[in-house]
Amino acid sequence: MKNIPKVFGLIHAKDDWPLLALSISHALMHHVDEVYVLNHASADRSSEGLQHLQGLWKDRIHIFNWYHGQYWQELFINALIMISQASSPDWLYVFDADEFLITKDFRSLKSILSDVDREYSAIRYEVQNWISIEEFDEADLNHYRMLQYRSVANSFIQMYPTVYVDEILNGNLNFFDVPFPSKVILRNNGALWLGVGAHSIRKPLRSHTLAVSSDELKVAHFPLLSRSKLRRKVHHGQRLIQDGFSSTHGWQSQMIYKFSQKNELDEFWRSHTIGSGNDSSRRTLPSFIIENGFLQTIEPTLRFVEKSWNSSMLTVTERDPSTQGLYDSPITFGTIIQSARSLQLMLLERDAAIAERDAAIAERDLVINSSTWRYTAFIRRIFQYTRTYIKRRLQGRS
């Protein structure tokens, strides 16, 4: 009989209520044993909602709060990994509030991972973008039952993110034309470090990864779910630019901020949703196919949330995050940040040393393969023989 692995979900959330209630409940109902949540200075009802979630799921959900504004996505999620490892999970699944696993025949992630051979330290799965409706209301659960439009990417030429931004800003590309990069789920093999967005593994350096067919496992991703979420991305993009992040870091949010600066946010929204406003858009519209996979997957979770919350709890309300620090887990998140920073610095130093080594190897290979090196090989052998001869004579005299 196969051993069913212990799987933990990890989520970094900021102003994601009420979507957070759906994504966490969906994960706990179908795919993971426990969820570790970082509530990052949320100004909506996330803190209140998470307390209610903890009352429902008891010790299956662990909440950590970070009230500072700094955005260190990679550092934060790896700090969560370090905390969760104390409970010895077998696998770690990092997800966002706008992501929902879809599996063949509604199979659980735990069951899928039980079939993965020990030689693999991670699995890689496809992330599929889905398109929202123009008048979507996050607090209306029936609106989630209208989400049946899976986008079809039309641009398969790998381009630099800033090129994508320019093409979308100019109306030559739609955001949904760009395929979303795949993600990884990690086996808990000791010291781990996950790259930004869970798209890559930085430690261990050489991880044997199994690519899972999208027929078996994929994620429905809703990057542009509602107008309110779009406005939050504007603020996030502005913060990334102000804090000096590179143009590739969170390029989608930085792009949306640029649309707002051009007073074209409404037009962007109309051209990236399904609704009557599409007819008036001057921009490239998304390609899509109609599917019921998400509807079938999310229905049990919707029914659970409908029974567990009254409608007022699902409303989107902005609050001051500094007034919401009324509760914390036994381990405050700040205590683990320094350890995570130290590990991150070690990885940066390692990467720099590897890059220096690779450059030296490349330079050596260039010299060895040069015609001058080959033509002087005979002379170098003579010098080597001479040095060996002199060394032996000197040793004999002594």
Secondary structure, DSSP 8 states (H G I E B T S, - for coil): ------EEEEEEESS-TTHHHHHHHHHHHHT-SEEEEEEES--SSHHHHHHHHHHHHGGGEEEEEE-S----HHHHHHHHHHHHGGG--SEEEE--TTEEEEEGGG--HHHHHHTS-TT-SEEEEEEEEEE-BTT--TT-HHHHTT--EEE-----S---HHHHHHHHHTTSS-GGGS----EEEEE--SS-EE-GGGS-EEESSS--EEE--TTTEEEEE-TT--HHHHHHHHHHHHHHHHTT--TTTTHHHHHHHHHHHTT-HHHHHHTTSBSGGGGG--S----EEE--HHHHHHHHHHHHHHHH--GGGGS-----GGG-TT---SS-THHHHHHHHHHHHHHHHHHHHHHHHHHHHHHHHHHHTSHHHHHTHHHHHHHHHHHHHHHHHHHHH-
